[in-house]
């Protein structure tokens, strides 16, 4: 196999072949391999020795081809009096071709197999295309090399974006963290990726590392671009700092393991944290794991809200008219007695930023929809995660169906 992504290498039958040849010969090999097919000698001579007379350029081309044929296995370079080709029978594998083929094969990020395919392709990208080759005075070749490097760099950044999306969708958090770190190594000024890494570290409980990532982002932006972090990055830093001081939320213990619901957890991360929705309903029959999914989400993502998370169990509530009272009790909100619990609760929530989890909402659905609508209308910083056997059927509701796992 000939490796073009990173420093050029040739491996034949599992053994590395030393490429002790002049830089232009190595550049010629890379160009011929990247463009399989016949190339006229005149074109190649002009590409690599364009500042010379044609006779001298052709002589230099002959010397370069001789050094390649002497170094490479037989048949790698084929040449006649007018043209030159690399591996015309297509027997030599190229890492760059495998890289492109693997990425082209990924058509559905929802499939778990996409993670392994993207991972494998990204590992092939060891560095910039034909790293170390710098023949800047040959402008036509230099322009071609710059374009190829830019193209492969953009392709691997896109692959890393896809891998992060796929990994978070399947709750493969360590893989998402690794991919985000790789992306930042290639594009350190991408602030959105710094924020993404802060989110991923925080939801794994690594608050100190998340806050250190903010400092790294701040330093890089200032040093390279003379900028400060965006307000949303500052706000995320503040939320994580508060979560570290506040500690985990008081949540019921879940005695049953949560197995087979990775995709639901990943989607909730997207719905509640990355692209926040106001009302998300976990919808499904009893016993499929809706409460456990909600609790796992709360345990990992409570850093994302300045005022934390409020988990309200409703299974034992006898009347929907008591919902405001039940929420107030969990919030430890002292009711005034001069207004209804409904009004006191709305006044309290108006300026709060929090996630309100209403568990087993089907028990109080018909009598409690008006309160849910009022919270959404008067408390813009409050998001609701509801578990229910029935839809709420409100205009801004997004339902996530939960099915049992055999």
C-alpha positions, -999 to +999 in steps of 0.1 A: +000+000+000+011+035-008+003+060+019-003+096+008-022+110+038+006+122+060+043+116+053+045+093+022+052+057+029+052+024+009+044-009+025+049-041+005+040-075+020+038-060+054+073-044+052+080-007+049+101+002+018+126+030+024+119+059+000+154+075+000+148+094-032+150+132-040+120+153-030+109+159-066+110+122-073+088+116-043+065+144-054+063+129-088+054+095-073+026+111-052+012+130-082+012+099-105-005+078-078-031+104-070-039+106-108-039+071-120-036+069-158-012+078-185+006+112-184+026+127-212+063+132-204+060+168-217+032+176-192+051+161-163+084+179-173+065+212-174+048+205-141+079+198-121+106+217-141+086+244-157+114+270-153+138+250-175+143+245-212+123+215-224+153+194-232+168+199-197+134+194-181+129+161-200+164+150-188+155+157-152+123+138-156+142+108-169+165+109-139+135+111-115+118+082-132+150+062-130+153+068-093+117+057-088+120+025-109+152+016-090+135+021-056+100+008-062+090-028-069+088-038-105+057-027-124+049+003-101+061+028-127+055+021-164+070+044-190+075+046-227+090+073-249+059+095-246+040+087-215+043+076-178+018+058-155+017+046-119+004+010-114-018+009-146-033-024-135-046-010-103-029-035-080-014-011-055-038+002-028-038+038-018-048+050+016-063+081+000-086+060-022-097+038+008-104+070+028-127+083+001-144+050-005-152+045+032-166+080+036-187+076+005-201+044+019-215+061+050-251+071+040-270+068+073-256+081+106-284+064+125-268+030+117-244+018+145-220+005+117-214+041+106-194+047+138-168+020+129-166+030+092-160+067+101-135+057+127-115+036+103-115+062+076-104+089+100-075+068+113-062+066+077-058+104+078-023+105+095-017+141+085-020+165+055-018+151+020+019+143+010+031+159+042+066+173+040+066+179+003+073+216-004+082+225-040+069+261-038+088+275-068+070+251-092+038+271-090+015+248-110+024+218-089+023+239-057-012+250-066-023+214-072-008+202-040-025+230-020-059+222-035-055+185-027-044+192+009-073+216+014-098+190-001-086+162+022-085+185+052-121+195+046-131+159+040-116+147+073-132+176+092-166+167+077-160+130+087-152+141+123-184+162+124-203+131+112-186+109+137-194+132+166-230+134+155-233+096+151-215+089+184-237+113+204-268+098+187-258+064+200-246+077+234-210+066+226-197+095+247-160+085+249-159+082+211-175+115+207-150+131+230-121+115+212-134+127+178-140+162+191-104+164+204-091+152+169-113+179+152-098+206+174-063+194+168-070+200+131-091+231+135-082+247+169-101+279+162-135+263+158-153+276+189-184+255+184-162+224+187-147+237+220-183+242+232-192+207+221-163+192+240-173+212+271-208+197+269-195+162+264-170+164+293-196+180+316-223+154+309-197+127+318-191+145+351-157+158+342-164+194+352-128+204+358-118+192+324-148+210+308-138+243+325-102+238+315-114+234+279-130+268+281-097+283+292-080+266+262-106+280+239-102+315+254-064+313+250-065+300+214-091+326+202-071+355+217-037+343+205-047+334+169-076+357+162-076+385+188-112+374+198-129+365+230-154+336+234-190+341+222-217+348+248-230+312+245-196+298+253-194+321+284-229+311+294-220+274+292-189+280+313-211+297+339-236+268+340-209+242+344-192+262+372-226+264+390-232+227+385-198+218+400-206+239+431-242+227+433-235+190+431-259+164+416-296+168+418-317+148+442-331+120+421-348+087+429-326+056+428-332+035+397-326-001+407-331-015+372-303-013+346-308+008+315-298-014+286-306-009+249-318+028+251-286+044+238-303+060+209-331+076+231-304+090+254-285+105+225-316+120+210-325+136+243-290+152+245-298+167+211-334+178+219-327+192+253-291+205+253-276+210+218-307+223+199-331+229+229-368+221+225-393+234+250-415+202+254-403+166+248-425+136+256-411+101+262-440+082+248-447+045+254-465+018+274-458+011+310-426-008+319-405+001+288-380+023+306-393+059+301-387+069+338-352+053+337-343+072+305-355+104+321-335+098+352-304+089+333-308+121+312-312+142+344-281+126+360-258+133+331-271+166+318-282+186+349-252+210+343-270+224+313-295+245+333-286+274+355-312+265+381-309+227+377-335+200+373-368+193+391-380+157+389-417+154+398-433+119+402-470+119+394-479+082+397-495+087+431-512+120+424-550+117+427-560+148+408-544+169+381-555+200+400-528+192+425-500+193+399-489+229+408-488+219+445-467+188+437-442+207+416-440+234+444-432+207+470-403+193+450-390+228+444-394+235+481-414+266+472-433+281+500-467+290+487-481+325+496-516+314+505-528+347+490-528+333+455-535+300+439-506+274+438-508+278+400-500+315+402-473+312+428-456+285+407-457+305+375-443+336+393-415+315+407-406+299+373-408+331+352-371+340+354-358+304+361-337+284+337-343+247+344-355+213+332-388+202+347-394+164+344-430+153+349-431+115+353-462+094+346-481+124+332-509+102+319-523+101+355-531+138+354-531+146+317-566+161+311-566+184+342-530+195+338-525+205+302-535+241+310-507+244+336-482+229+311-492+255+285-490+283+310-455+273+320-444+272+284-460+306+278-447+325+309-413+308+317-392+309+285-361+294+304-380+263+315-379+231+294-402+202+301-394+165+297-426+144+302-430+107+304-464+095+294-485+067+279-504+093+259-494+123+238-501+157+253-511+169+218-498+204+223-486+223+193-449+225+203-446+189+216-420+166+202-426+129+210-399+103+213-413+068+212-398+044+237-401+007+230-393-023+252-360-042+247-362-079+246 
